[in-house]
Amino acid sequence: MFKNVIVRKPSKNMVDGITSAPELGKPDFELALKQHENYINALKSCGVKVTKLDVNDRYPDSCFVEDVAVLNRKCAIITNPGAESRKGEEKEIIDEIKKFYPEDKIEYIKAPGTLEGGDVMMVGDHFYVGLSDRTNQDGIDQFIKILDKYKLTGSAVEMKEFLHLKTGVAYLENNNLLVSGEFIEHPDFKDFNRIIIDDDEQYASNSIWVNEKVIVPEGYEKAKKSIEDAGYEVIVVDTSEYRKLDGGLSCLSLRF
C-alpha cells in the first residue's frame, strides 16, 4: 500500500517539452493545470498524502517526476535521466526525498549510466527495468547492484517499440499486468495474468494501481472495462495535454 505521493506542478514552458508526437499539437497550459489538479484529487481519493512541489521553470518536463527517482520501502534511488534536456533535473528532487528517507538510504545512478523511472516497474521486491533509449545497460547494472545491497532484485527487459517500459506495461498487483504491443507475448511476463490492451488504446497501458484502485486515462473504454472486469474500482482522469509530451499517468507522480 502507498502512503505518500510526490507531484510537481507543471511550468508554463511545459509546452516546449520533449515529444515524439508533434502531430498532437502543443499542450494547452491552462487545461494541463486543471488536469493536474484532477489527477491530485484522484490520488487523494485513494488514501495517500500528496506532496506538491513548486514549479521548476528550468526544466520543461519537470512535472514528470517519476523519471528522476525510484522510491521503495527500503531505499530511494536518484536516477540519471537519459534525455539531454533533463540532465540535472534529478538534483532538484533530492532535498524533498531527504524528508522521507535518511541520507544513508539514498543512492545515486552515476554517469555514464543512465536510468529513468519510467523504465522501472516494481513487482513486490523485484524490479523490471527496460533497456531503452533513456536507460542504458550501465544504468541498469548500477541499479541492480544497489537493489542487491538492500536484498531486492532486478532484471533488464529487452524492448524495441516503446519510449519507456511503463509506456506499454503496468503492474496492478495480485499478479495482474496490463500489456500492449511487444509486451503481450514478451517472455519476461509470461507468468502474469495478462490483461491485453488493444493497439488503438495503447496509451491506457500506462494506468496506475493506487491502494486497490486503478487510475485510468479518459477515453479508453475497452481498457477501462477490462480493468473493471478484473475486479478493480476505476478512477478516470483526463491526461490529454500530457499525452502530447509522451507523458502518462505514472509519469506525473512518485508513489511510495
PyRosetta script that sets phi, psi and omega in degrees:
from pyrosetta import init, pose_from_sequence

init()
pose = pose_from_sequence("MFKNVIVRKPSKNMVDGITSAPELGKPDFELALKQHENYINALKSCGVKVTKLDVNDRYPDSCFVEDVAVLNRKCAIITNPGAESRKGEEKEIIDEIKKFYPEDKIEYIKAPGTLEGGDVMMVGDHFYVGLSDRTNQDGIDQFIKILDKYKLTGSAVEMKEFLHLKTGVAYLENNNLLVSGEFIEHPDFKDFNRIIIDDDEQYASNSIWVNEKVIVPEGYEKAKKSIEDAGYEVIVVDTSEYRKLDGGLSCLSLRF")
pose.set_psi(1, 142.4)
pose.set_omega(1, 178.3)
pose.set_phi(2, -92.8)
pose.set_psi(2, 139.9)
pose.set_omega(2, 175.8)
pose.set_phi(3, -105.4)
pose.set_psi(3, -35.6)
pose.set_omega(3, -172.2)
pose.set_phi(4, -126.3)
pose.set_psi(4, 150.9)
pose.set_omega(4, 174.0)
pose.set_phi(5, -139.0)
pose.set_psi(5, 136.9)
pose.set_omega(5, 174.3)
pose.set_phi(6, -113.0)
pose.set_psi(6, 131.3)
pose.set_omega(6, 175.1)
pose.set_phi(7, -129.3)
pose.set_psi(7, 162.2)
pose.set_omega(7, 174.1)
pose.set_phi(8, -128.3)
pose.set_psi(8, 128.6)
pose.set_omega(8, 179.2)
pose.set_phi(9, -60.6)
pose.set_psi(9, 134.5)
pose.set_omega(9, 179.0)
pose.set_phi(10, -64.0)
pose.set_psi(10, 147.8)
pose.set_omega(10, 174.6)
pose.set_phi(11, -97.4)
pose.set_psi(11, 161.7)
pose.set_omega(11, -178.8)
pose.set_phi(12, -60.0)
pose.set_psi(12, -29.7)
pose.set_omega(12, -178.2)
pose.set_phi(13, -82.4)
pose.set_psi(13, 9.9)
pose.set_omega(13, 172.4)
pose.set_phi(14, -56.6)
pose.set_psi(14, -26.4)
pose.set_omega(14, -178.8)
pose.set_phi(15, -63.6)
pose.set_psi(15, -15.0)
pose.set_omega(15, 178.0)
pose.set_phi(16, -102.8)
pose.set_psi(16, 14.6)
pose.set_omega(16, -178.8)
pose.set_phi(17, -68.7)
pose.set_psi(17, 170.7)
pose.set_omega(17, -178.6)
pose.set_phi(18, -66.7)
pose.set_psi(18, 138.2)
pose.set_omega(18, 174.6)
pose.set_phi(19, -148.2)
pose.set_psi(19, 145.1)
pose.set_omega(19, 172.3)
pose.set_phi(20, -106.8)
pose.set_psi(20, 4.6)
pose.set_omega(20, -177.0)
pose.set_phi(21, -131.8)
pose.set_psi(21, 63.1)
pose.set_omega(21, -178.8)
pose.set_phi(22, -60.8)
pose.set_psi(22, -20.3)
pose.set_omega(22, 179.7)
pose.set_phi(23, -65.2)
pose.set_psi(23, -17.2)
pose.set_omega(23, 178.2)
pose.set_phi(24, -78.5)
pose.set_psi(24, -12.5)
pose.set_omega(24, 178.6)
pose.set_phi(25, 90.0)
pose.set_psi(25, 170.6)
pose.set_omega(25, 178.4)
pose.set_phi(26, -74.5)
pose.set_psi(26, 146.6)
pose.set_omega(26, 176.7)
pose.set_phi(27, -64.7)
pose.set_psi(27, 147.3)
pose.set_omega(27, 171.1)
pose.set_phi(28, -87.0)
pose.set_psi(28, 110.4)
pose.set_omega(28, -171.6)
pose.set_phi(29, -62.5)
pose.set_psi(29, -44.8)
pose.set_omega(29, -178.6)
pose.set_phi(30, -62.8)
pose.set_psi(30, -39.9)
pose.set_omega(30, 177.7)
pose.set_phi(31, -67.7)
pose.set_psi(31, -38.2)
pose.set_omega(31, 178.5)
pose.set_phi(32, -60.8)
pose.set_psi(32, -39.1)
pose.set_omega(32, 178.0)
pose.set_phi(33, -63.3)
pose.set_psi(33, -43.3)
pose.set_omega(33, 178.8)
pose.set_phi(34, -63.5)
pose.set_psi(34, -42.3)
pose.set_omega(34, -180.0)
pose.set_phi(35, -64.4)
pose.set_psi(35, -36.0)
pose.set_omega(35, 179.0)
pose.set_phi(36, -65.4)
pose.set_psi(36, -41.4)
pose.set_omega(36, 177.4)
pose.set_phi(37, -64.6)
pose.set_psi(37, -40.2)
pose.set_omega(37, 178.0)
pose.set_phi(38, -64.7)
pose.set_psi(38, -36.8)
pose.set_omega(38, 177.3)
pose.set_phi(39, -62.4)
pose.set_psi(39, -46.0)
pose.set_omega(39, 178.3)
pose.set_phi(40, -61.0)
pose.set_psi(40, -42.6)
pose.set_omega(40, 179.2)
pose.set_phi(41, -63.4)
pose.set_psi(41, -37.5)
pose.set_omega(41, 177.4)
pose.set_phi(42, -63.8)
pose.set_psi(42, -43.0)
pose.set_omega(42, 178.1)
pose.set_phi(43, -62.2)
pose.set_psi(43, -45.0)
pose.set_omega(43, -179.9)
pose.set_phi(44, -60.6)
pose.set_psi(44, -34.6)
pose.set_omega(44, 179.8)
pose.set_phi(45, -68.4)
pose.set_psi(45, -11.3)
pose.set_omega(45, 176.8)
pose.set_phi(46, -93.8)
pose.set_psi(46, 4.1)
pose.set_omega(46, 173.1)
pose.set_phi(47, 87.4)
pose.set_psi(47, 22.6)
pose.set_omega(47, 178.1)
pose.set_phi(48, -105.3)
pose.set_psi(48, 158.0)
pose.set_omega(48, 172.8)
pose.set_phi(49, -92.5)
pose.set_psi(49, 125.4)
pose.set_omega(49, -176.4)
pose.set_phi(50, -102.7)
pose.set_psi(50, 123.7)
pose.set_omega(50, 173.0)
pose.set_phi(51, -99.0)
pose.set_psi(51, 121.9)
pose.set_omega(51, -175.1)
pose.set_phi(52, -106.5)
pose.set_psi(52, 111.0)
pose.set_omega(52, -179.3)
pose.set_phi(53, -80.5)
pose.set_psi(53, 153.3)
pose.set_omega(53, -179.7)
pose.set_phi(54, -67.1)
pose.set_psi(54, 161.6)
pose.set_omega(54, 174.9)
pose.set_phi(55, -57.4)
pose.set_psi(55, 141.1)
pose.set_omega(55, 174.1)
pose.set_phi(56, -123.2)
pose.set_psi(56, 96.0)
pose.set_omega(56, -174.2)
pose.set_phi(57, -69.7)
pose.set_psi(57, -16.8)
pose.set_omega(57, -177.4)
pose.set_phi(58, -71.5)
pose.set_psi(58, -22.2)
pose.set_omega(58, -175.3)
pose.set_phi(59, -127.4)
pose.set_psi(59, 108.8)
pose.set_omega(59, -177.2)
pose.set_phi(60, -57.6)
pose.set_psi(60, -29.7)
pose.set_omega(60, -177.0)
pose.set_phi(61, -96.8)
pose.set_psi(61, 14.2)
pose.set_omega(61, -171.5)
pose.set_phi(62, -67.2)
pose.set_psi(62, -15.4)
pose.set_omega(62, 176.2)
pose.set_phi(63, -69.2)
pose.set_psi(63, -17.2)
pose.set_omega(63, 179.7)
pose.set_phi(64, -88.3)
pose.set_psi(64, 69.2)
pose.set_omega(64, -172.0)
pose.set_phi(65, -67.0)
pose.set_psi(65, -20.2)
pose.set_omega(65, -177.8)
pose.set_phi(66, -57.0)
pose.set_psi(66, -31.4)
pose.set_omega(66, -172.6)
pose.set_phi(67, -74.3)
pose.set_psi(67, -17.9)
pose.set_omega(67, -171.4)
pose.set_phi(68, -97.9)
pose.set_psi(68, -2.6)
pose.set_omega(68, 178.1)
pose.set_phi(69, -158.9)
pose.set_psi(69, 153.3)
pose.set_omega(69, 171.2)
pose.set_phi(70, -123.0)
pose.set_psi(70, 118.6)
pose.set_omega(70, -175.3)
pose.set_phi(71, -113.6)
pose.set_psi(71, 133.9)
pose.set_omega(71, 176.6)
pose.set_phi(72, -141.5)
pose.set_psi(72, -175.8)
pose.set_omega(72, -172.6)
pose.set_phi(73, -71.0)
pose.set_psi(73, -15.4)
pose.set_omega(73, -176.9)
pose.set_phi(74, -109.3)
pose.set_psi(74, -27.9)
pose.set_omega(74, -176.6)
pose.set_phi(75, -160.6)
pose.set_psi(75, 169.4)
pose.set_omega(75, 173.0)
pose.set_phi(76, -117.8)
pose.set_psi(76, 135.6)
pose.set_omega(76, 179.8)
pose.set_phi(77, -119.7)
pose.set_psi(77, 115.7)
pose.set_omega(77, 177.4)
pose.set_phi(78, -82.7)
pose.set_psi(78, 129.2)
pose.set_omega(78, -173.1)
pose.set_phi(79, -87.6)
pose.set_psi(79, -176.7)
pose.set_omega(79, 172.4)
pose.set_phi(80, -134.5)
pose.set_psi(80, 94.7)
pose.set_omega(80, -173.0)
pose.set_phi(81, -55.5)
pose.set_psi(81, 144.2)
pose.set_omega(81, 180.0)
pose.set_phi(82, -83.8)
pose.set_psi(82, -20.6)
pose.set_omega(82, 179.8)
pose.set_phi(83, -79.7)
pose.set_psi(83, 127.6)
pose.set_omega(83, -175.5)
pose.set_phi(84, -55.2)
pose.set_psi(84, -42.7)
pose.set_omega(84, -175.6)
pose.set_phi(85, -70.1)
pose.set_psi(85, -8.6)
pose.set_omega(85, -179.8)
pose.set_phi(86, -107.5)
pose.set_psi(86, 0.2)
pose.set_omega(86, 177.5)
pose.set_phi(87, -60.3)
pose.set_psi(87, 128.6)
pose.set_omega(87, -178.6)
pose.set_phi(88, 97.0)
pose.set_psi(88, -20.9)
pose.set_omega(88, -179.4)
pose.set_phi(89, -61.4)
pose.set_psi(89, -33.0)
pose.set_omega(89, -178.5)
pose.set_phi(90, -62.6)
pose.set_psi(90, -29.5)
pose.set_omega(90, -179.6)
pose.set_phi(91, -67.5)
pose.set_psi(91, -25.6)
pose.set_omega(91, -176.3)
pose.set_phi(92, -72.9)
pose.set_psi(92, -11.7)
pose.set_omega(92, -177.2)
pose.set_phi(93, -100.6)
pose.set_psi(93, -13.3)
pose.set_omega(93, -169.7)
pose.set_phi(94, -60.5)
pose.set_psi(94, -45.1)
pose.set_omega(94, -178.7)
pose.set_phi(95, -59.9)
pose.set_psi(95, -36.3)
pose.set_omega(95, 178.9)
pose.set_phi(96, -70.0)
pose.set_psi(96, -40.8)
pose.set_omega(96, 179.5)
pose.set_phi(97, -62.0)
pose.set_psi(97, -34.2)
pose.set_omega(97, -179.2)
pose.set_phi(98, -65.5)
pose.set_psi(98, -16.3)
pose.set_omega(98, 176.3)
pose.set_phi(99, -76.2)
pose.set_psi(99, -17.3)
pose.set_omega(99, -176.9)
pose.set_phi(100, -113.6)
pose.set_psi(100, -23.6)
pose.set_omega(100, -177.3)
pose.set_phi(101, -130.5)
pose.set_psi(101, 138.4)
pose.set_omega(101, 173.9)
pose.set_phi(102, -66.7)
pose.set_psi(102, 154.9)
pose.set_omega(102, -174.4)
pose.set_phi(103, -59.0)
pose.set_psi(103, -32.4)
pose.set_omega(103, -179.0)
pose.set_phi(104, -76.2)
pose.set_psi(104, -0.8)
pose.set_omega(104, 175.9)
pose.set_phi(105, -114.0)
pose.set_psi(105, 14.1)
pose.set_omega(105, 176.5)
pose.set_phi(106, -109.7)
pose.set_psi(106, 122.4)
pose.set_omega(106, -176.5)
pose.set_phi(107, -115.1)
pose.set_psi(107, 166.2)
pose.set_omega(107, -173.4)
pose.set_phi(108, -138.0)
pose.set_psi(108, 135.8)
pose.set_omega(108, 169.8)
pose.set_phi(109, -85.4)
pose.set_psi(109, 128.5)
pose.set_omega(109, -174.5)
pose.set_phi(110, -112.9)
pose.set_psi(110, 147.0)
pose.set_omega(110, 176.2)
pose.set_phi(111, -60.7)
pose.set_psi(111, 146.0)
pose.set_omega(111, 9.4)
pose.set_phi(112, -83.8)
pose.set_psi(112, 6.0)
pose.set_omega(112, 176.4)
pose.set_phi(113, -68.0)
pose.set_psi(113, 138.6)
pose.set_omega(113, 172.8)
pose.set_phi(114, -124.4)
pose.set_psi(114, 145.6)
pose.set_omega(114, 178.1)
pose.set_phi(115, -157.0)
pose.set_psi(115, 133.5)
pose.set_omega(115, 174.7)
pose.set_phi(116, -121.3)
pose.set_psi(116, 140.7)
pose.set_omega(116, -176.1)
pose.set_phi(117, -59.2)
pose.set_psi(117, -25.6)
pose.set_omega(117, 177.6)
pose.set_phi(118, -64.5)
pose.set_psi(118, -15.7)
pose.set_omega(118, 177.6)
pose.set_phi(119, -94.3)
pose.set_psi(119, 2.5)
pose.set_omega(119, -174.8)
pose.set_phi(120, -114.2)
pose.set_psi(120, 121.0)
pose.set_omega(120, 177.7)
pose.set_phi(121, -116.8)
pose.set_psi(121, 120.2)
pose.set_omega(121, -179.1)
pose.set_phi(122, -88.8)
pose.set_psi(122, 125.9)
pose.set_omega(122, 175.5)
pose.set_phi(123, -126.5)
pose.set_psi(123, 93.7)
pose.set_omega(123, -173.3)
pose.set_phi(124, 63.1)
pose.set_psi(124, -123.1)
pose.set_omega(124, 179.6)
pose.set_phi(125, -100.0)
pose.set_psi(125, 15.3)
pose.set_omega(125, 176.0)
pose.set_phi(126, -115.5)
pose.set_psi(126, 143.7)
pose.set_omega(126, -177.4)
pose.set_phi(127, -123.8)
pose.set_psi(127, 120.5)
pose.set_omega(127, 173.4)
pose.set_phi(128, -88.5)
pose.set_psi(128, 133.5)
pose.set_omega(128, -176.5)
pose.set_phi(129, -127.4)
pose.set_psi(129, 120.4)
pose.set_omega(129, -179.6)
pose.set_phi(130, -74.6)
pose.set_psi(130, 130.7)
pose.set_omega(130, 173.9)
pose.set_phi(131, -87.1)
pose.set_psi(131, 100.0)
pose.set_omega(131, -168.8)
pose.set_phi(132, -126.7)
pose.set_psi(132, -173.3)
pose.set_omega(132, 175.0)
pose.set_phi(133, -67.9)
pose.set_psi(133, -19.4)
pose.set_omega(133, -177.4)
pose.set_phi(134, -102.5)
pose.set_psi(134, -19.6)
pose.set_omega(134, -177.6)
pose.set_phi(135, -124.8)
pose.set_psi(135, 117.7)
pose.set_omega(135, -176.4)
pose.set_phi(136, -101.6)
pose.set_psi(136, 174.6)
pose.set_omega(136, -176.0)
pose.set_phi(137, -63.2)
pose.set_psi(137, -38.2)
pose.set_omega(137, 178.1)
pose.set_phi(138, -60.2)
pose.set_psi(138, -44.9)
pose.set_omega(138, 178.3)
pose.set_phi(139, -61.2)
pose.set_psi(139, -41.4)
pose.set_omega(139, 179.5)
pose.set_phi(140, -66.4)
pose.set_psi(140, -42.1)
pose.set_omega(140, 179.7)
pose.set_phi(141, -61.2)
pose.set_psi(141, -43.8)
pose.set_omega(141, 177.3)
pose.set_phi(142, -62.0)
pose.set_psi(142, -43.6)
pose.set_omega(142, -177.7)
pose.set_phi(143, -60.8)
pose.set_psi(143, -46.8)
pose.set_omega(143, -178.5)
pose.set_phi(144, -66.5)
pose.set_psi(144, -36.1)
pose.set_omega(144, 176.9)
pose.set_phi(145, -63.4)
pose.set_psi(145, -40.1)
pose.set_omega(145, 176.5)
pose.set_phi(146, -64.4)
pose.set_psi(146, -45.4)
pose.set_omega(146, 179.2)
pose.set_phi(147, -57.3)
pose.set_psi(147, -43.6)
pose.set_omega(147, -178.5)
pose.set_phi(148, -59.0)
pose.set_psi(148, -37.0)
pose.set_omega(148, 177.9)
pose.set_phi(149, -58.1)
pose.set_psi(149, -31.6)
pose.set_omega(149, -178.1)
pose.set_phi(150, -103.1)
pose.set_psi(150, 16.2)
pose.set_omega(150, -179.6)
pose.set_phi(151, 59.6)
pose.set_psi(151, 37.0)
pose.set_omega(151, 172.7)
pose.set_phi(152, -113.3)
pose.set_psi(152, 165.6)
pose.set_omega(152, -178.2)
pose.set_phi(153, -127.2)
pose.set_psi(153, 159.3)
pose.set_omega(153, 178.4)
pose.set_phi(154, -150.3)
pose.set_psi(154, 159.3)
pose.set_omega(154, 177.3)
pose.set_phi(155, -148.9)
pose.set_psi(155, 146.5)
pose.set_omega(155, 178.7)
pose.set_phi(156, -81.4)
pose.set_psi(156, 143.0)
pose.set_omega(156, 176.9)
pose.set_phi(157, -115.9)
pose.set_psi(157, 118.3)
pose.set_omega(157, 176.0)
pose.set_phi(158, -68.9)
pose.set_psi(158, 134.4)
pose.set_omega(158, -179.6)
pose.set_phi(159, -152.3)
pose.set_psi(159, 153.5)
pose.set_omega(159, -176.3)
pose.set_phi(160, -131.0)
pose.set_psi(160, -31.5)
pose.set_omega(160, -168.3)
pose.set_phi(161, -86.8)
pose.set_psi(161, -40.6)
pose.set_omega(161, -165.8)
pose.set_phi(162, -96.9)
pose.set_psi(162, 157.4)
pose.set_omega(162, 175.4)
pose.set_phi(163, -63.2)
pose.set_psi(163, -53.4)
pose.set_omega(163, 178.9)
pose.set_phi(164, -125.7)
pose.set_psi(164, 158.9)
pose.set_omega(164, 175.7)
pose.set_phi(165, -53.6)
pose.set_psi(165, -48.3)
pose.set_omega(165, -174.5)
pose.set_phi(166, -79.2)
pose.set_psi(166, 3.6)
pose.set_omega(166, 168.8)
pose.set_phi(167, -68.5)
pose.set_psi(167, -27.2)
pose.set_omega(167, -173.5)
pose.set_phi(168, -122.8)
pose.set_psi(168, 1.7)
pose.set_omega(168, -179.0)
pose.set_phi(169, -151.1)
pose.set_psi(169, 144.5)
pose.set_omega(169, 179.1)
pose.set_phi(170, -146.1)
pose.set_psi(170, 130.5)
pose.set_omega(170, 178.5)
pose.set_phi(171, -89.0)
pose.set_psi(171, 126.9)
pose.set_omega(171, -178.0)
pose.set_phi(172, -108.6)
pose.set_psi(172, 22.5)
pose.set_omega(172, -177.0)
pose.set_phi(173, 65.4)
pose.set_psi(173, 176.1)
pose.set_omega(173, 178.7)
pose.set_phi(174, 54.5)
pose.set_psi(174, 31.2)
pose.set_omega(174, 179.9)
pose.set_phi(175, 65.1)
pose.set_psi(175, 14.9)
pose.set_omega(175, 179.1)
pose.set_phi(176, -95.7)
pose.set_psi(176, 133.9)
pose.set_omega(176, -175.0)
pose.set_phi(177, -135.3)
pose.set_psi(177, 124.4)
pose.set_omega(177, 170.3)
pose.set_phi(178, -76.9)
pose.set_psi(178, 131.3)
pose.set_omega(178, 179.9)
pose.set_phi(179, -136.0)
pose.set_psi(179, 146.0)
pose.set_omega(179, 175.4)
pose.set_phi(180, -145.7)
pose.set_psi(180, 166.0)
pose.set_omega(180, 174.4)
pose.set_phi(181, 51.8)
pose.set_psi(181, -131.0)
pose.set_omega(181, -174.7)
pose.set_phi(182, -63.6)
pose.set_psi(182, -16.5)
pose.set_omega(182, -176.7)
pose.set_phi(183, -87.3)
pose.set_psi(183, -10.3)
pose.set_omega(183, -178.3)
pose.set_phi(184, -59.3)
pose.set_psi(184, -43.4)
pose.set_omega(184, -179.5)
pose.set_phi(185, -110.5)
pose.set_psi(185, 17.9)
pose.set_omega(185, -176.1)
pose.set_phi(186, -67.7)
pose.set_psi(186, 128.5)
pose.set_omega(186, -176.8)
pose.set_phi(187, -60.0)
pose.set_psi(187, -28.5)
pose.set_omega(187, -179.8)
pose.set_phi(188, -64.1)
pose.set_psi(188, -21.0)
pose.set_omega(188, -173.8)
pose.set_phi(189, -115.4)
pose.set_psi(189, 17.2)
pose.set_omega(189, -173.5)
pose.set_phi(190, -67.6)
pose.set_psi(190, -24.3)
pose.set_omega(190, -176.2)
pose.set_phi(191, -90.1)
pose.set_psi(191, 0.9)
pose.set_omega(191, 177.3)
pose.set_phi(192, -88.7)
pose.set_psi(192, 158.3)
pose.set_omega(192, 167.4)
pose.set_phi(193, -80.0)
pose.set_psi(193, 102.7)
pose.set_omega(193, -171.8)
pose.set_phi(194, -88.7)
pose.set_psi(194, 124.5)
pose.set_omega(194, 174.0)
pose.set_phi(195, -99.4)
pose.set_psi(195, 109.7)
pose.set_omega(195, -171.2)
pose.set_phi(196, -83.5)
pose.set_psi(196, 128.8)
pose.set_omega(196, 176.4)
pose.set_phi(197, -102.5)
pose.set_psi(197, 124.1)
pose.set_omega(197, -177.3)
pose.set_phi(198, -64.8)
pose.set_psi(198, 156.4)
pose.set_omega(198, -178.3)
pose.set_phi(199, -56.2)
pose.set_psi(199, -37.5)
pose.set_omega(199, -176.7)
pose.set_phi(200, -74.6)
pose.set_psi(200, -7.8)
pose.set_omega(200, 176.9)
pose.set_phi(201, -124.6)
pose.set_psi(201, 25.6)
pose.set_omega(201, -173.4)
pose.set_phi(202, -54.0)
pose.set_psi(202, -33.8)
pose.set_omega(202, -179.1)
pose.set_phi(203, -57.8)
pose.set_psi(203, -29.7)
pose.set_omega(203, -179.0)
pose.set_phi(204, -73.4)
pose.set_psi(204, -7.4)
pose.set_omega(204, 174.3)
pose.set_phi(205, -60.9)
pose.set_psi(205, -26.8)
pose.set_omega(205, 178.3)
pose.set_phi(206, -91.5)
pose.set_psi(206, 67.0)
pose.set_omega(206, 170.9)
pose.set_phi(207, -102.3)
pose.set_psi(207, 164.6)
pose.set_omega(207, -177.7)
pose.set_phi(208, -130.5)
pose.set_psi(208, 134.5)
pose.set_omega(208, 172.6)
pose.set_phi(209, -84.5)
pose.set_psi(209, 127.4)
pose.set_omega(209, 175.6)
pose.set_phi(210, -137.2)
pose.set_psi(210, 100.9)
pose.set_omega(210, 175.2)
pose.set_phi(211, 54.1)
pose.set_psi(211, 58.0)
pose.set_omega(211, 175.4)
pose.set_phi(212, 77.3)
pose.set_psi(212, -6.4)
pose.set_omega(212, 173.8)
pose.set_phi(213, -107.4)
pose.set_psi(213, 157.5)
pose.set_omega(213, 178.3)
pose.set_phi(214, -124.0)
pose.set_psi(214, 123.7)
pose.set_omega(214, 176.3)
pose.set_phi(215, -90.6)
pose.set_psi(215, 127.2)
pose.set_omega(215, -172.8)
pose.set_phi(216, -124.9)
pose.set_psi(216, 141.5)
pose.set_omega(216, 177.6)
pose.set_phi(217, -68.1)
pose.set_psi(217, 148.6)
pose.set_omega(217, -178.2)
pose.set_phi(218, -70.8)
pose.set_psi(218, 141.7)
pose.set_omega(218, 172.3)
pose.set_phi(219, 100.5)
pose.set_psi(219, 11.7)
pose.set_omega(219, -176.8)
pose.set_phi(220, -127.0)
pose.set_psi(220, 76.8)
pose.set_omega(220, -168.9)
pose.set_phi(221, -67.9)
pose.set_psi(221, -36.8)
pose.set_omega(221, 179.9)
pose.set_phi(222, -65.6)
pose.set_psi(222, -43.4)
pose.set_omega(222, 178.8)
pose.set_phi(223, -63.5)
pose.set_psi(223, -44.1)
pose.set_omega(223, 179.0)
pose.set_phi(224, -57.2)
pose.set_psi(224, -46.3)
pose.set_omega(224, -179.4)
pose.set_phi(225, -64.9)
pose.set_psi(225, -40.6)
pose.set_omega(225, 179.8)
pose.set_phi(226, -61.9)
pose.set_psi(226, -39.0)
pose.set_omega(226, -179.9)
pose.set_phi(227, -71.6)
pose.set_psi(227, -40.5)
pose.set_omega(227, 176.4)
pose.set_phi(228, -64.0)
pose.set_psi(228, -39.8)
pose.set_omega(228, 179.5)
pose.set_phi(229, -64.7)
pose.set_psi(229, -23.5)
pose.set_omega(229, 177.2)
pose.set_phi(230, -81.2)
pose.set_psi(230, -2.3)
pose.set_omega(230, 172.7)
pose.set_phi(231, 104.2)
pose.set_psi(231, 12.6)
pose.set_omega(231, -176.5)
pose.set_phi(232, -99.9)
pose.set_psi(232, 146.9)
pose.set_omega(232, 166.5)
pose.set_phi(233, -79.6)
pose.set_psi(233, 129.1)
pose.set_omega(233, -175.1)
pose.set_phi(234, -108.0)
pose.set_psi(234, 137.0)
pose.set_omega(234, 171.8)
pose.set_phi(235, -115.5)
pose.set_psi(235, 128.6)
pose.set_omega(235, -177.2)
pose.set_phi(236, -101.7)
pose.set_psi(236, 131.3)
pose.set_omega(236, 179.2)
pose.set_phi(237, -133.0)
pose.set_psi(237, 132.9)
pose.set_omega(237, 178.4)
pose.set_phi(238, -80.6)
pose.set_psi(238, 124.0)
pose.set_omega(238, 178.0)
pose.set_phi(239, -125.7)
pose.set_psi(239, 33.0)
pose.set_omega(239, -174.7)
pose.set_phi(240, -56.6)
pose.set_psi(240, -37.4)
pose.set_omega(240, -176.1)
pose.set_phi(241, -75.4)
pose.set_psi(241, -25.3)
pose.set_omega(241, 177.8)
pose.set_phi(242, -81.9)
pose.set_psi(242, -28.4)
pose.set_omega(242, 175.7)
pose.set_phi(243, -60.6)
pose.set_psi(243, -32.6)
pose.set_omega(243, 179.2)
pose.set_phi(244, -64.8)
pose.set_psi(244, -15.4)
pose.set_omega(244, 179.6)
pose.set_phi(245, -114.3)
pose.set_psi(245, 26.1)
pose.set_omega(245, -179.3)
pose.set_phi(246, 63.2)
pose.set_psi(246, 20.6)
pose.set_omega(246, -176.4)
pose.set_phi(247, -105.7)
pose.set_psi(247, 147.3)
pose.set_omega(247, 177.8)
pose.set_phi(248, -130.4)
pose.set_psi(248, -167.7)
pose.set_omega(248, -175.1)
pose.set_phi(249, -62.3)
pose.set_psi(249, -42.0)
pose.set_omega(249, -177.2)
pose.set_phi(250, -68.9)
pose.set_psi(250, -33.3)
pose.set_omega(250, -175.1)
pose.set_phi(251, -60.3)
pose.set_psi(251, -27.5)
pose.set_omega(251, -169.7)
pose.set_phi(252, -86.2)
pose.set_psi(252, 3.6)
pose.set_omega(252, -178.7)
pose.set_phi(253, -155.3)
pose.set_psi(253, 156.9)
pose.set_omega(253, 168.1)
pose.set_phi(254, -107.2)
pose.set_psi(254, 120.7)
pose.set_omega(254, -174.8)
pose.set_phi(255, -115.4)
pose.set_psi(255, 125.2)
pose.set_omega(255, -177.1)
pose.set_phi(256, -156.9)
pose.dump_pdb("model.pdb")
